[in-house]
Amino acid sequence: MERENETLCDVPLLMALPLLYKQVMSSANLKQYGLTKTHIIILTSLGLRGTLRMSQIAEYISSSKEQATRAVAVLVDEGYVERLHDTENRTRIYVRLTEAGGAFLDQWREEMLKRLYTSLNDHITPEEEEELQAAARSMIRILSKLG
């Protein structure tokens, strides 16, 4: 498959990223919680994956380990996550959601979905929504294979 001469407009996956990000994150209303988009990415990643190493969190948020550590510190202070040290290698730090973090994530998800579905209902037909949901399921299934 030839890909050298493709422009951004020729790659639907890349075009979808900013559109998807805008729709999801604009529905988030993060200011009321005192959190950033980075914090939500960390929380949702932990919600999906359970426990992650700091280096994995840095990968999820596309930043340095130091920036990830600072972002996680805010979530620790809020009581949403906890740090765990590997008993065999104390330099390896893991992060996981606390019960409060899981409850927050559930509440945030519910509020975000209400806003998102209101926006969908205002702008697209039920058939288009069904098509979007099917496309999202396909993307998740395929992208999950990449790791």
Kinemage of the C-alpha trace (Angstrom):
@kinemage 1
@onewidth
@group {chain A} dominant
@subgroup {mainchain}
@vectorlist {calphas} color= white
{ca met a 1} P 0.000 0.000 0.000
{ca glu a 2} L 1.547 3.331 -1.097
{ca arg a 3} L 1.607 5.899 1.712
{ca glu a 4} L 4.488 8.216 0.881
{ca asn a 5} L 2.494 10.881 -0.969
{ca glu a 6} L -0.544 10.919 1.303
{ca thr a 7} L -1.600 14.236 2.753
{ca leu a 8} L -3.302 14.622 6.108
{ca cys a 9} L -6.660 14.739 4.296
{ca asp a 10} L -5.915 11.308 2.788
{ca val a 11} L -5.590 9.674 6.209
{ca pro a 12} L -9.044 9.476 7.840
{ca leu a 13} L -7.661 8.189 11.137
{ca leu a 14} L -5.494 11.291 11.567
{ca met a 15} L -8.346 13.561 10.520
{ca ala a 16} L -10.648 11.886 13.040
{ca leu a 17} L -8.339 12.454 16.017
{ca pro a 18} L -8.828 16.212 16.500
{ca leu a 19} L -12.547 15.929 15.757
{ca leu a 20} L -13.010 13.139 18.280
{ca tyr a 21} L -10.833 14.863 20.857
{ca lys a 22} L -12.817 18.095 20.491
{ca gln a 23} L -16.178 16.350 20.856
{ca val a 24} L -15.192 14.325 23.898
{ca met a 25} L -13.133 16.908 25.734
{ca ser a 26} L -15.472 19.805 24.995
{ca ser a 27} L -18.154 17.736 26.704
{ca ala a 28} L -15.987 17.236 29.770
{ca asn a 29} L -16.437 20.578 31.642
{ca leu a 30} L -13.213 19.984 33.558
{ca lys a 31} L -12.982 23.439 35.147
{ca gln a 32} L -15.624 22.538 37.726
{ca tyr a 33} L -13.358 19.759 38.984
{ca gly a 34} L -10.076 21.683 38.952
{ca leu a 35} L -8.547 19.105 36.619
{ca thr a 36} L -6.928 19.277 33.214
{ca lys a 37} L -7.373 17.181 30.099
{ca thr a 38} L -4.127 15.435 31.014
{ca his a 39} L -5.599 14.422 34.374
{ca ile a 40} L -8.678 12.969 32.663
{ca ile a 41} L -6.516 11.027 30.207
{ca ile a 42} L -4.593 9.563 33.145
{ca leu a 43} L -7.764 8.685 35.057
{ca thr a 44} L -9.487 7.113 32.058
{ca ser a 45} L -6.319 5.190 31.172
{ca leu a 46} L -6.189 3.805 34.701
{ca gly a 47} L -9.895 3.032 34.496
{ca leu a 48} L -9.257 0.969 31.372
{ca arg a 49} L -5.940 -0.625 32.283
{ca gly a 50} L -6.041 -0.857 36.071
{ca thr a 51} L -2.497 -0.305 37.304
{ca leu a 52} L 0.101 1.461 35.158
{ca arg a 53} L 3.788 2.265 35.614
{ca met a 54} L 4.745 5.934 35.558
{ca ser a 55} L 6.541 5.377 32.238
{ca gln a 56} L 3.328 3.997 30.735
{ca ile a 57} L 1.386 7.020 31.970
{ca ala a 58} L 3.979 9.276 30.342
{ca glu a 59} L 3.359 7.413 27.071
{ca tyr a 60} L -0.429 7.800 27.400
{ca ile a 61} L -0.136 11.565 27.874
{ca ser a 62} L 2.744 11.961 25.395
{ca ser a 63} L 5.048 13.649 27.862
{ca ser a 64} L 8.142 13.116 29.919
{ca lys a 65} L 8.164 10.954 33.029
{ca glu a 66} L 8.719 14.128 35.082
{ca gln a 67} L 5.592 15.790 33.657
{ca ala a 68} L 3.616 12.596 34.260
{ca thr a 69} L 4.871 12.541 37.851
{ca arg a 70} L 3.671 16.122 38.404
{ca ala a 71} L 0.258 15.361 36.888
{ca val a 72} L -0.101 12.214 39.007
{ca ala a 73} L 0.872 14.190 42.140
{ca val a 74} L -2.218 16.371 41.711
{ca leu a 75} L -4.396 13.268 41.414
{ca val a 76} L -2.763 11.770 44.519
{ca asp a 77} L -3.446 15.006 46.433
{ca glu a 78} L -7.099 14.844 45.326
{ca gly a 79} L -7.288 11.246 46.548
{ca tyr a 80} L -8.120 9.883 43.068
{ca val a 81} L -5.025 7.715 42.615
{ca glu a 82} L -2.367 6.091 44.729
{ca arg a 83} L 1.259 5.281 44.063
{ca leu a 84} L 2.598 1.824 44.761
{ca his a 85} L 6.255 0.796 44.860
{ca asp a 86} L 7.379 -2.524 43.434
{ca thr a 87} L 8.585 -4.617 46.372
{ca glu a 88} L 11.434 -6.071 44.316
{ca asn a 89} L 12.458 -2.845 42.572
{ca arg a 90} L 11.709 0.283 44.623
{ca thr a 91} L 12.495 2.549 41.673
{ca arg a 92} L 9.535 1.114 39.753
{ca ile a 93} L 6.399 3.053 40.669
{ca tyr a 94} L 2.886 1.966 39.814
{ca val a 95} L -0.261 4.070 39.897
{ca arg a 96} L -3.841 2.909 40.312
{ca leu a 97} L -7.249 4.427 40.953
{ca thr a 98} L -8.506 4.687 44.502
{ca glu a 99} L -12.142 4.022 45.344
{ca ala a 100} L -12.697 7.797 45.278
{ca gly a 101} L -10.998 7.974 41.880
{ca gly a 102} L -13.246 5.252 40.501
{ca ala a 103} L -16.324 7.042 41.856
{ca phe a 104} L -15.150 10.337 40.375
{ca leu a 105} L -14.500 8.698 37.023
{ca asp a 106} L -17.987 7.136 37.019
{ca gln a 107} L -19.578 10.512 37.827
{ca trp a 108} L -17.484 12.361 35.247
{ca arg a 109} L -18.281 9.755 32.586
{ca glu a 110} L -22.013 10.026 33.266
{ca glu a 111} L -21.993 13.828 33.044
{ca met a 112} L -19.798 13.817 29.960
{ca leu a 113} L -21.985 11.262 28.199
{ca lys a 114} L -25.120 13.328 28.917
{ca arg a 115} L -23.511 16.348 27.258
{ca leu a 116} L -22.155 14.298 24.378
{ca tyr a 117} L -25.481 12.579 23.667
{ca thr a 118} L -27.304 15.903 23.843
{ca ser a 119} L -24.902 17.245 21.227
{ca leu a 120} L -25.347 14.134 19.079
{ca asn a 121} L -29.137 14.357 19.329
{ca asp a 122} L -29.027 18.030 18.333
{ca his a 123} L -26.836 17.495 15.265
{ca ile a 124} L -27.160 14.017 13.809
{ca thr a 125} L -29.897 11.528 12.985
{ca pro a 126} L -30.419 8.301 14.949
{ca glu a 127} L -29.086 6.399 11.929
{ca glu a 128} L -25.907 8.503 11.929
{ca glu a 129} L -25.505 7.957 15.649
{ca glu a 130} L -25.778 4.199 15.122
{ca glu a 131} L -23.198 4.428 12.331
{ca leu a 132} L -20.875 6.438 14.602
{ca gln a 133} L -21.240 3.914 17.433
{ca ala a 134} L -20.462 1.022 15.060
{ca ala a 135} L -17.414 2.869 13.704
{ca ala a 136} L -16.194 3.550 17.253
{ca arg a 137} L -16.545 -0.127 18.189
{ca ser a 138} L -14.575 -1.103 15.073
{ca met a 139} L -11.828 1.409 15.869
{ca ile a 140} L -11.539 0.146 19.440
{ca arg a 141} L -11.378 -3.468 18.322
{ca ile a 142} L -8.716 -2.790 15.704
{ca leu a 143} L -6.632 -0.280 17.674
{ca ser a 144} L -6.628 -2.582 20.713
{ca lys a 145} L -4.626 -5.044 18.656
{ca leu a 146} L -1.829 -2.478 18.339
{ca gly a 147} L -1.121 -2.483 22.068
